[in-house]
């Protein structure tokens, strides 16, 4: 089971600041359980390693997600509906 780190700051940024993205805590977490979840890149930003990934959420929407690892927990930083290019990458590279 994946453990997540949520606090008022990342809940506000990921779920509340961009209501048009349709994010909920459950919906964002569900992306990480996609068996075809793909990490597309990693970047070091201000000393923090951030992972960029793509997967399908519980509503079958392809989402792009940025996260970091905090200790042993996944800390979501941002999440949005994938654009055409990212969707194509996901469907061309998934296992199933």
C-alpha positions as CSV (number, residue, x, y, z in Angstrom):
1,X,0.0,0.0,0.0
2,X,1.2,3.4,-0.9
3,X,1.4,6.0,1.9
4,X,0.7,9.7,0.9
5,X,1.6,12.9,2.7
6,X,-1.1,15.5,2.5
7,X,-1.3,18.7,4.5
8,X,-3.3,21.9,4.1
9,X,-0.7,23.3,1.6
10,X,-0.6,20.5,-1.0
11,X,-4.4,19.9,-0.6
12,X,-5.0,23.6,-1.4
13,X,-2.6,23.6,-4.3
14,X,-3.5,20.3,-5.9
15,X,-7.2,20.2,-5.2
16,X,-8.6,23.6,-4.4
17,X,-6.6,26.2,-6.3
18,X,-7.5,24.8,-9.7
19,X,-11.1,23.5,-9.5
20,X,-11.2,23.2,-13.3
21,X,-8.8,20.2,-13.0
22,X,-11.3,18.2,-11.0
23,X,-8.9,16.9,-8.5
24,X,-9.8,15.3,-5.2
25,X,-7.4,13.6,-2.7
26,X,-8.9,10.2,-3.6
27,X,-8.7,10.9,-7.4
28,X,-5.1,12.0,-7.2
29,X,-4.1,9.0,-5.1
30,X,-5.9,6.6,-7.5
31,X,-3.5,7.7,-10.3
32,X,-0.6,6.0,-8.4
33,X,-2.5,2.7,-8.3
34,X,-2.8,2.5,-12.1
35,X,-1.0,-0.6,-13.1
36,X,0.4,1.3,-16.2
37,X,1.5,4.3,-14.1
38,X,4.6,5.8,-15.9
39,X,7.3,8.0,-14.5
40,X,8.2,10.2,-17.5
41,X,11.0,12.3,-16.0
42,X,12.8,13.5,-12.8
43,X,14.1,17.0,-12.0
44,X,16.0,18.4,-9.1
45,X,14.2,21.7,-8.2
46,X,15.6,23.7,-5.3
47,X,17.3,20.6,-3.9
48,X,14.2,18.5,-4.1
49,X,13.9,15.6,-6.6
50,X,10.5,15.8,-8.3
51,X,9.0,13.1,-10.4
52,X,6.8,13.7,-13.4
53,X,4.4,10.9,-14.2
54,X,1.2,10.0,-16.0
55,X,-1.6,7.5,-15.2
56,X,-5.3,6.9,-15.2
57,X,-7.4,7.9,-12.2
58,X,-10.4,6.2,-10.7
59,X,-12.7,8.0,-13.3
60,X,-10.6,6.7,-16.2
61,X,-9.1,10.1,-16.9
62,X,-5.5,10.3,-18.0
63,X,-3.7,12.7,-15.5
64,X,-0.2,14.1,-15.3
65,X,1.1,14.3,-11.8
66,X,4.2,15.8,-10.2
67,X,5.3,14.4,-6.8
68,X,8.2,14.0,-4.5
69,X,9.1,11.3,-2.0
70,X,9.1,12.5,1.6
71,X,10.7,9.8,3.7
72,X,8.7,6.8,2.7
73,X,5.6,8.7,1.6
74,X,4.5,10.1,-1.7
75,X,3.8,13.9,-1.6
76,X,1.7,15.1,-4.5
77,X,2.7,18.5,-5.7
78,X,0.5,19.1,-8.7
79,X,-2.0,17.1,-10.9
80,X,-3.8,18.1,-14.1
81,X,-5.6,16.4,-17.1
82,X,-3.0,15.2,-19.5
83,X,-2.6,17.0,-22.9
84,X,-2.8,15.1,-26.2
85,X,1.0,14.5,-26.3
86,X,1.1,13.1,-22.8
87,X,-2.0,10.9,-23.5
88,X,-0.3,9.6,-26.6
89,X,2.9,8.8,-24.6
90,X,0.8,7.0,-22.0
91,X,-1.1,4.8,-24.4
92,X,2.0,4.0,-26.5
93,X,4.1,3.1,-23.5
94,X,1.7,1.3,-21.1
95,X,2.1,-2.4,-20.4
96,X,-1.4,-3.5,-21.2
